[in-house]
Amino acid sequence: MKLYSTNNKTAEVSFQEAVFNSLPQDKGLYMPHEILRLPDDFLENLNQFDLPEIAFRVADNLLQGVIPSEDLRTIINDAINFPAPVVQLTEDKYVLELFHGPSLAFKDFGARFMSRIMAYFLREGEKELNVLVATSGDTGGAVALGFLGVPNTLVTILYPKGKVSEIQELQLTTNGQNIRAIEIDGTFDDCQALVKQAFVDAELNEKFRLTSANSINIARLIPQTFYYFNAVAQLKRAGKTDVVFSVPSGNFGNIGAGLLAWKMGLPVKHFIAATNANDTVPTFLNGGIYQPKTSVATISNAMDVGNPSNWARIMDVFKEDQNEITKLVSGYSFNDVQTADAIRQVYSMYNYVVCPHTAIAYLALEVWQKQHPQQENTGVFLATAHPCKFPDVFTDEIAAEIEIPKQVLELMDKPKKADSLGIDYASFKAYLLAEAGTSI
């Protein structure tokens, strides 16, 4: 498997190099030179396979022998050891639950797979791996648990001060061991900018072996394709076709993975990019220009991204043809009032509790289906996080229905530890060097 930068298609790197470098020096994103279509007999018989088998076949097809099949199966079986069920709400509306992993968020798929891939490639005696992560909420928790205790690795998580939920912050700051957290007095985009600048800093790259666990890392994106194929497999068993996925979108790694799955042959009719007030992409998809914005805070905080990194990958898939993108992808945005109303509506109509991110995906699916009433479709909106992580957004009646998982209750008794920094890069660089016993 060879990869190139979205900013330079002539340069080739190996999968291992892309995993550890995360970001090319030209600030593009790594993409596979070749995205092979999965065999027709596999695609036609998806319903015969369970999630681990689907995950193995999809990864093996994409990686093209980079990791021997037996080793890849071991990695998959260890990393993807929790379910992702499709739950029916109506005849044409389903929810794909992606919050059954250790951190109660869909990002467990990417973080657990990537941590094991990195551990597989690491060799004894090599320089310690320094993993830098910017999070708007859920990525950090998934990465922390995915890498906790992994030998020869140090994880540094940056999160925006006051803009993550209490439970999300506990998941970031109570791990200890090889996990450290920094609250940044700014937005997620500020956190992401610091991480990206560190990756192209010659001095830091000379001293550290830097890599990222954000969705800018191709090893985060690959395992997110698994649950799209698995959802279609479950629906096929129920006799459902013409699948439309509505995806809560922030940094656009989730829907980017769905489009990567589509390139591999995923039988899907349409994708919906559902955002909150950070509507950079919906504005573009609805005939506007692509103009990154300063992110604004919302109750769906994990999607508070005004300049989504993974959009470069999506543009690359469609060769930057806006008309081709809009044939397959629609975009909708919703404000906090609409989001809160949707949470109450889903509970009232279906006795089902959704987190604010999932509520936005539900809203987008509702709008799309009403705009296409003559079309046969099976609508699936992605539930990306357990509702217990966002207690402040629910009414007392709905909150009382939420069962708090054991791992969350255990967090309450753990001491919290986080350092604090501003948004200037010099201070962040000095922090990294000082933590290594060096000064600038």
C-alpha positions in Angstrom: 0.0 0.0 0.0 1.4 3.3 -1.1 0.1 6.7 -0.1 0.5 10.3 -1.4 -0.1 13.8 0.0 -3.3 15.6 -1.1 -0.9 18.5 -1.8 1.6 16.4 -3.8 0.5 13.2 -5.6 4.0 12.5 -7.0 5.5 11.7 -3.6 5.0 8.1 -2.3 5.3 6.9 1.3 4.6 3.5 2.9 1.6 2.8 5.1 4.0 2.5 8.1 5.5 5.9 7.3 2.1 7.5 6.9 0.9 6.1 10.2 3.9 7.4 12.2 4.3 10.8 10.3 0.5 11.4 10.3 0.9 14.7 8.4 3.1 15.2 5.3 5.5 18.1 5.6 3.6 19.9 2.9 0.6 20.0 5.2 -1.6 17.9 3.0 -3.2 14.6 4.2 -2.2 11.1 3.2 -4.4 9.2 0.8 -4.0 5.7 -0.7 -2.7 5.7 -4.3 -5.1 2.9 -5.1 -8.4 2.2 -3.5 -9.4 -1.3 -4.7 -13.0 -2.3 -5.0 -13.9 -5.2 -2.8 -14.8 -8.5 -4.5 -18.4 -8.7 -5.8 -19.0 -12.0 -4.0 -18.1 -10.3 -0.7 -20.3 -7.3 -1.3 -23.2 -9.3 -2.5 -23.1 -11.6 0.6 -22.3 -9.0 3.3 -25.2 -10.3 5.3 -23.3 -13.6 5.9 -20.4 -12.0 7.8 -20.1 -10.6 11.3 -18.3 -7.4 12.2 -14.8 -8.8 12.9 -14.8 -10.7 9.6 -16.1 -7.7 7.7 -13.4 -5.5 9.4 -10.7 -8.0 8.5 -11.7 -8.3 4.8 -12.1 -4.5 4.3 -8.7 -3.8 6.0 -6.9 -6.5 4.2 -8.3 -5.3 0.8 -7.1 -1.7 1.5 -3.8 -2.5 3.1 -2.8 -4.8 0.3 -0.5 -7.2 2.2 1.3 -4.6 4.3 0.4 -6.6 7.4 0.3 -10.4 7.1 -3.3 -11.7 7.2 -2.8 -13.7 10.4 -1.4 -10.6 12.2 -4.1 -8.4 10.9 -6.8 -10.7 12.1 -5.2 -10.6 15.6 -5.2 -6.8 15.6 -8.8 -6.6 14.4 -10.1 -9.2 16.9 -8.4 -7.3 19.7 -9.4 -3.8 18.7 -12.9 -4.3 17.4 -14.3 -6.4 20.3 -17.6 -4.5 20.8 -20.8 -4.4 18.8 -22.3 -1.7 16.6 -26.0 -2.6 16.3 -28.5 -1.0 13.9 -31.7 -0.3 15.9 -35.0 0.2 14.1 -37.2 3.2 14.9 -39.6 3.1 12.0 -40.1 1.2 8.7 -37.6 3.5 7.0 -35.6 5.0 9.9 -32.8 3.3 11.8 -30.1 4.4 14.2 -26.5 2.9 14.0 -25.2 2.8 17.6 -21.5 3.4 17.7 -21.1 4.1 21.4 -20.6 0.6 22.8 -16.8 0.8 23.0 -14.7 1.6 26.1 -15.0 5.4 25.8 -18.6 5.3 24.8 -18.0 7.0 21.4 -17.6 6.0 17.8 -13.9 7.0 17.9 -13.1 3.8 19.8 -13.1 2.1 16.4 -10.3 4.4 15.1 -8.3 4.8 18.3 -8.1 1.1 19.3 -7.2 0.0 15.8 -4.6 2.7 15.4 -2.9 2.1 18.7 -2.5 -1.6 17.9 -1.2 -0.8 14.4 1.4 1.5 15.9 2.4 -1.1 18.6 2.7 -3.7 15.8 5.1 -1.5 13.9 7.1 -0.3 16.8 10.4 -2.1 17.4 12.3 -2.5 20.7 14.9 0.1 21.2 13.3 2.7 19.0 12.8 6.3 20.0 9.7 6.8 22.2 6.5 7.5 20.2 5.0 10.9 21.0 1.3 11.0 20.1 -0.3 14.5 19.8 -4.0 14.7 19.8 -6.4 17.7 19.4 -9.9 16.9 20.6 -13.3 18.7 20.6 -14.6 16.1 23.1 -14.7 12.4 22.2 -11.4 11.8 20.3 -9.3 12.4 23.3 -11.1 9.9 25.5 -11.0 7.2 22.9 -7.3 7.8 22.2 -6.5 7.9 25.9 -8.1 4.5 26.5 -6.7 3.1 23.2 -3.1 3.9 24.1 -3.3 3.7 27.9 -0.3 1.6 29.1 1.0 0.9 25.5 4.8 0.6 25.9 7.2 3.2 24.5 4.4 5.7 23.8 3.5 9.1 25.4 0.2 10.7 24.5 -0.5 14.4 24.8 -4.1 15.5 24.5 -5.1 19.1 23.8 -8.7 20.2 24.4 -10.5 23.6 24.5 -10.9 24.9 28.0 -14.6 25.0 29.1 -15.8 23.5 25.8 -16.0 19.8 26.6 -18.6 18.1 28.9 -17.7 17.1 32.5 -17.6 13.4 31.6 -15.5 14.1 28.5 -13.0 16.0 30.6 -12.8 13.2 33.1 -12.0 10.8 30.3 -9.2 13.1 29.2 -7.6 14.0 32.5 -7.9 11.0 34.9 -5.8 8.4 33.2 -2.3 9.0 34.3 0.5 6.6 33.2 1.5 7.6 29.7 -1.4 10.0 29.1 -1.2 13.7 29.8 -3.8 16.4 29.1 -3.5 20.1 28.3 -6.5 22.5 28.4 -6.0 25.2 25.8 -7.6 28.6 26.3 -9.2 28.7 22.9 -11.2 26.6 20.4 -10.8 23.1 18.9 -9.4 24.8 15.8 -6.7 26.4 17.9 -5.9 23.0 19.4 -5.7 21.5 16.0 -3.5 24.3 14.6 -1.0 23.7 17.5 -0.8 20.0 16.7 -0.4 20.6 13.0 2.3 23.2 13.5 4.2 20.8 15.7 4.3 18.2 13.0 6.1 20.5 10.6 8.5 21.9 13.2 12.0 20.6 12.3 13.4 20.9 15.8 10.6 18.9 17.4 10.7 16.3 14.7 14.5 15.9 15.3 14.0 15.4 19.0 10.7 13.4 19.1 9.0 10.8 17.0 5.8 12.7 16.6 2.5 11.2 15.3 -1.1 12.1 15.6 -4.2 10.1 16.7 -6.6 12.6 15.2 -8.6 11.6 12.1 -5.8 13.3 10.0 -4.0 10.0 10.6 -5.0 7.5 7.9 -4.9 4.7 10.5 -7.8 6.4 12.3 -9.9 6.6 9.1 -9.5 3.0 7.9 -11.3 1.3 10.8 -14.2 3.8 10.6 -15.1 2.2 7.2 -15.9 -1.1 9.0 -19.1 0.0 10.6 -20.6 1.2 7.4 -20.2 -2.2 5.8 -21.5 -3.8 9.0 -24.6 -1.6 9.0 -25.4 -2.5 5.5 -24.9 -6.2 6.3 -27.4 -5.9 9.2 -29.9 -4.1 7.1 -29.6 -6.6 4.3 -30.5 -9.4 6.8 -33.7 -7.4 7.4 -34.4 -7.1 3.7 -33.5 -3.4 3.6 -31.7 -1.7 0.7 -31.2 1.8 -0.8 -29.4 2.9 2.3 -28.9 6.6 3.1 -26.5 7.5 5.9 -26.8 10.7 7.9 -23.5 11.4 9.6 -22.8 13.9 12.4 -19.9 15.9 11.0 -17.2 18.0 12.7 -13.7 17.3 11.4 -15.3 15.2 8.6 -13.3 12.0 9.4 -16.5 10.0 10.0 -18.2 10.8 6.7 -14.8 10.7 5.0 -14.5 7.1 6.1 -18.0 6.5 4.7 -16.9 7.9 1.3 -13.8 5.7 1.4 -16.1 2.7 2.0 -18.2 3.9 -1.0 -15.0 3.9 -3.2 -14.4 0.3 -2.1 -17.9 -0.7 -3.2 -20.2 0.0 -0.2 -23.7 -0.3 -1.6 -25.1 3.0 -0.4 -27.5 5.4 -2.1 -26.6 8.7 -0.5 -24.7 10.4 2.4 -25.8 13.4 4.4 -23.3 15.6 6.2 -25.1 16.9 9.3 -23.4 19.8 11.2 -24.3 22.3 13.9 -23.8 26.0 13.5 -20.3 25.4 12.2 -21.7 25.1 8.7 -18.6 25.5 6.4 -19.3 22.3 4.4 -23.2 22.6 4.1 -22.7 26.1 2.8 -20.4 24.8 0.1 -22.6 21.8 -0.7 -25.6 24.0 -1.1 -24.0 26.1 -3.8 -21.7 28.4 -1.8 -18.0 28.7 -1.7 -15.7 26.7 0.6 -14.7 29.2 3.2 -13.3 28.0 6.6 -14.7 29.9 9.6 -13.8 30.5 13.2 -15.5 27.7 15.1 -18.4 28.6 17.4 -19.4 26.8 20.6 -22.5 24.6 20.6 -24.2 22.0 22.7 -22.9 19.4 20.2 -19.4 20.3 21.1 -17.5 17.4 19.4 -18.6 18.9 16.1 -17.5 22.5 16.8 -15.0 22.7 13.9 -15.0 25.6 11.5 -12.1 24.3 9.3 -12.5 20.6 9.0 -9.2 18.9 8.1 -10.7 15.8 6.4 -12.5 17.9 3.8 -9.2 17.8 1.8 -9.5 14.1 1.5 -13.1 14.2 0.4 -12.3 16.8 -2.3 -9.5 14.5 -3.4 -11.8 11.5 -3.7 -14.0 13.6 -6.1 -11.1 15.3 -7.8 -12.4 18.6 -6.5 -15.5 18.4 -8.6 -18.3 20.1 -6.6 -21.0 18.8 -8.9 -19.8 15.2 -8.4 -19.7 15.6 -4.6 -23.3 17.0 -4.4 -24.6 14.0 -6.4 -23.7 11.7 -3.5 -23.5 14.1 -0.5 -26.0 16.6 0.9 -25.4 19.0 3.7 -27.6 20.5 6.4 -26.8 22.5 9.5 -28.9 23.1 12.7 -28.7 25.4 15.7 -28.8 24.6 19.4 -32.6 25.2 19.7 -33.3 22.8 16.9 -31.0 20.3 18.4 -32.6 20.4 21.8 -36.0 20.2 20.2 -34.9 17.1 18.2 -33.7 15.4 21.4 -37.2 15.9 22.9 -38.9 14.8 19.7 -37.0 11.5 19.4 -37.7 10.7 23.1 -41.4 11.5 22.7 -41.9 9.6 19.5 -39.7 6.6 20.0 -38.8 6.5 23.7 -35.2 6.7 22.6 -32.5 9.0 24.0 -30.0 10.6 21.6 -26.9 12.8 22.4 -26.9 16.2 20.8 -24.6 15.1 17.9 -26.9 12.2 17.1 -29.9 14.5 17.3 -28.4 16.6 14.5 -27.9 13.5 12.3 -31.6 12.6 13.0 -32.7 16.1 12.0 -30.8 16.0 8.7 -32.2 12.6 7.8 -35.7 13.9 8.6 -35.2 16.9 6.2 -33.7 14.8 3.5 -36.4 12.2 3.6 -39.1 14.9 3.4 -37.4 16.4 0.4 -37.3 13.1 -1.3 -40.8 11.6 -0.6 -41.0 9.6 -3.8 -37.7 7.7 -3.3 -37.5 4.3 -1.7 -34.8 4.6 1.0 -33.6 3.1 4.3 -32.5 6.0 6.4 -29.7 5.4 9.0 -28.5 8.2 11.3 -25.3 7.6 13.2 -25.4 7.7 17.0 -21.8 8.7 17.8 -21.7 9.0 21.6 -23.6 7.7 24.6 -26.0 10.3 25.9 -24.7 10.1 29.4 -21.7 12.2 28.3 -23.8 15.3 27.9 -26.1 15.5 31.0 -26.6 19.2 30.8 -28.5 19.1 27.5 -31.4 17.0 28.7 -34.6 17.7 30.5 -35.0 16.1 33.9 -37.5 13.6 32.5 -35.1 12.4 29.7 -32.0 12.5 32.0 -33.8 10.1 34.4 -34.0 7.5 31.5 -30.3 7.5 30.9 -28.4 4.5 32.4 -25.0 5.6 33.5 -22.4 2.9 32.5 -20.1 1.5 35.1 -16.9 3.0 33.6 -18.4 6.5 33.9 -19.3 6.0 37.5 -15.7 4.9 38.2 -14.3 8.1 36.7 -16.0 10.2 39.4 -13.6 9.0 42.0 -10.4 9.5 40.1 -8.2 12.6 40.5 -8.1 15.0 37.6 -4.8 16.4 36.2 -4.4 18.8 33.3 -1.9 21.5 32.4 -3.1 24.9 31.0 -1.8 26.8 28.0 -2.8 29.6 25.7 -3.0 29.4 21.9 0.4 30.6 21.0 2.6 28.0 19.4 5.9 29.1 21.2 4.4 28.2 24.6 3.2 24.8 23.4 6.6 24.1 21.9 8.3 25.2 25.1 6.0 22.9 27.0 6.9 19.9 24.9 10.6 20.5 25.1 10.5 21.3 28.9 8.6 18.1 29.5 11.5 16.3 27.8 14.0 18.0 30.1 15.1 20.5 27.4 14.6 24.2 27.0 14.4 26.2 23.8 
